[in-house]
Amino acid sequence: MGKKNLVEEFITQIIANSAFTELDRIYLRNRILALVGDEALKVETTSDNLLDLKNELIVAAQNNGLIANSNSAYDILGAQLLNFIVPRPSIVNQKFWESYQLSPQKAIADFYQMSKASDYIKTRAIARNIYFTAESKYGDLEITINLSKPEKDPKDIAAARYKKTVSYPQCQLCMENEGYLGHSNYPARTNHRIIRFKLGNETWGFQYSPYAYFNEHCIFLAPVHEKMKISEQTFVNLLEIVSKFPGYFAGSNADLPIVGGSILAHEHYQGGRHSFPMEKAPIIKKLSFAGFSDVEAGIVKWPMSVIRLRGQNQKSIVELANKILRKWQNYSDEKVDIRAFTEHIPHHTITPIARLHDRTYELDLVLRDNQTSAKYPDGIFHPHPAVQHIKKENIGLIEVMGLAIFPPRLKPELLEVKKYLLDQPNDIAPMHLDWARNIKTKYQINSANVKKVLQRELGLVFASVLADAGVFKQTTEGEAAFMRFVNAVGLN
């Protein structure tokens, strides 16, 4: 492929991927040069890939002294350059809803494609994540080692010390992120767009996650910056969302610390087009709740404590889910260390997940308890010390459903574990040593099978993590305690 002018080729690709036409070439050239410097006119390229061209223009801007040599400056300029292919929010919303009237699936697919093409969804970074499945007695669990989110740049950390603190946007889930420039301590959002949609009497936002953990990982966000709260309205909202967005599940993190997600300050739900291991798990005990003959119910075969409701009547499912929530919020069973309150501090909530299969709604209710104790200061129903060498963080919505999100530190650490298992010189971390020794006793390990062995063992660790987070354990005592709770809700 021959050499071409970098700026002109970038303009050509913008025109090919946007509403701009050839008549806009001079305008685009001048707007781009304002960002990267006139010297970029002298730079040549052999690429015709939009993202590669964007990266080359950033290098040109750095060489011209127009931006700092830092990750945040790189991302801010990249978002500005790719904002050229994204229409303004009003046009994005107009086109979405016009297309939605003809085909909701196409409207969603087009918005997803635009979010990827503009590099708002960081497809190249996401591709670096390690992903595999691992067998367990609960079915195949999904494991990821998250390598997509960039490490904090020391230059950005230093710059943030001297930046005046502001509270705009209040958090990364606020509507005010749409088009926000970003800075050394806040992500670039110039190329970010949000679809507005009605949810009850409010106007909510629909967007994709920049660092997706699964297919079409999206976020539904409330219009105002208010704390997350699981209530009857949560169930109404989730069932309405899966009606509006065909093929997507929708779920909410719990609303209490320890058992909640990473952002509890802004009401939001997550969704996407992905079938998680928990969804595939069968019912092991059918339940029939008094007064709800039109709702199928049962306990799910899963290491966490899950009640599944199914039916075509939204109102009945919501009423039963709310009845279970209210009972759980005030339910204690000292025999199995379950306490609803400690000195008026609430401990019980639910992680709900909604789906729509044909015309049948499905709502999974995962019971959560955020107590701590002297023995388990991080949480009684939280990853216990024995597994914290792998996973210490909160178990949020995505992991509840069977997709592990392990920290990036594991990539180099597991390489040393692998060397240890192969009797090679290594620098294994002391916290992994007991685990590695135990693995050695279980297998005849060689270079051909060591990867599969490690993946299998990581799956077993994740199954233990989920079991630790389960309030009613998979034991005779735990199963009896679970039945005491559902009887307290009111069975036929």
Residue, then its C-alpha position, 0 to 999 in steps of 0.5 A: m500500500g502506497k503512502k498517503n497524506l495522514v490528514e487527508e486520509f483521516i478526512t477520507q475515512i471520516i467522510a466514509n463513516s459519517a454524514f460529512t461529504e466531500l464538500d466538507r473536506i476543507y472545513l474538516r481539515n481546518r478543524i483537525l489541524a486546530l487539534v493536531g497542528d499544521e505540521a501534521l500536513k507533512v506527515e504520511t501514512t500507509s494506513d486506511n484504518l480509522l483508529d490507526l489514523k487517529n493514533e498517528l494524528i495523536v503522535a503528530a500532535q505530541n511531536n508538535g507540542l500541542i498535547a502532553n505526553s500522558n495517557s489522559a492527553y492521548d485519550i482526550l485528543g482521541a475522543q475529540l478526533l473521533n467525535f467527527i464521525v458522531p452526530r450531535p446528541s439530538i440527531v443520534n436520538q432522532k435517528f435511533w427512535e425513527s429506526y426503532q419504530l421500524s425495528p428495535q433490533k436495528a436501532i440498537a445494533d446501529f447505536y452499538q456499531m456507532s459506539k464501537a466505530s467512534d472508539y467510545i467502546k474500547t474494542r482494542a483494549i477489551a481484546r486484551n482481556i483474558y477469557f476462558t470457561a471452567e467446569s464446575k458443579y454449577g455448569d461452566l463458569e466464565i472467567t476474565i482477567n481484566l486487562s482493558k482498563p488502563e493503569k493510572d499514568p504517573k504523569d496524570i497522577a502528578a497533574a491531578r494534584y494541582k488540578k482544582t477539585v470540581s464536582y462536574p460531572q458528579c460521577q461517570l454515570c451522570m448525563e453531564n458526561e455526554g461530550y465532556l472533554g475530560h482531564s488528568n483525573y477524569p475520562a474523555r467523553t467528547n465522543h460519548r452519546i446517550i439515548r434518552f428513553k421513557l421509564g415510567n414518568e422519568t427520562w432515563g439514559f441508555q449507553y454502552s460501557p466503554y470497557a465492556y465485560f460481555n457482548e453489548h454490555c450497556i448501562f441504563l442510568a437514572p436522570v438525576h444523581e441519586k443513590m441506588k435503591i432496590s425497591e418495588q420500582t426497581f422490579v417495575n423498571l427492569l421488566e420494562i427495560v427488557s420489554k423495550f430492549p429486545g434480546y437484552f437482560a437487565g439487572s441491578n447491583a445491590d444497594l448496600p456496601i460490600v454486596g453492592g457494585s463499585i458505583l452506589a452513588h448513582e441509580h443505574y442498571q446494567g444489561g446486554r446481549h449475553s447468556f450468563p451461567m446463572e441463566k442456564a442453571p436449572i431449578i432444583k426446587k419448585l416453589s408455589f407462593a400463595g396468591f400467585s398462581d400465575v407465577e412459576a417460582g423455584i430455587v436455582k441450582w447456584p452457589m448463591s441463593v437465588i429465587r427465580l420467578r417466571g410468568q407473563n403477568q408483569k404485575s404479579i411478578v413485581e408484587l411477588a418480588n416486592k413481597i420477597l424483598r420486604k420479607w428478606q429485608n427484615y428476616s433473621d435466622e440466627k441458626v445460620d448467621i443471618r441477621a437483618f439488622t445490627e443496631h438499626i443498620p440494615h444488612h439485607t437486600i437483593t440483586p435482581i436480574a430480568r429477562l424476557h423470553d418470547r412473552t415470558y418474563e424471568l426475574d432472578l432474585v439473589l439474596r444478599d447479606n452484608q454483615t461483617s464479623a471479627k472472623y470475617p471483617d471483609g464480610i461474612f458473605h463475601p470472598h473469604p480469606a482462603v480465596q482472597h489471593i485471587k479475588k478480594e473485591n466485592i461480588g457485584l451483579i456480573e459476578v453474581m451471574g457467573l462471570a468472574i472479573f479477576p484483577p490484572r495483577l493475576k496475569p504476571e502472578l499466574l505466570e510465576v505460579k505456572k513456573y512453580l508448577l513446572d518446577q522452573p525457577n520462579d518468583i511466586a507470590p507467598m500468598h499463592l504458595d499454599w494454593a499452588r502446593n495443593i494443585k501440585t498434589k492433585y495433578q501430574i503437571n507438564s507443559a502441555n496441561v499446565k494452562k488447562v490445570l490453572q484454568r480449572e483451578l481458577g474456576l474452582v476458586f471462583a465457585s468458592v467465591l460465589a459459595d462464600a457470598g451465598v447466604f444459604k449454603q449448599t448443605t443440608e442445613g443451608e437448604a433447610a434454612f432456605m426453605r424456612f425463609v420461603n415458607a416465611v414469605g408464604l407458600n401454598 
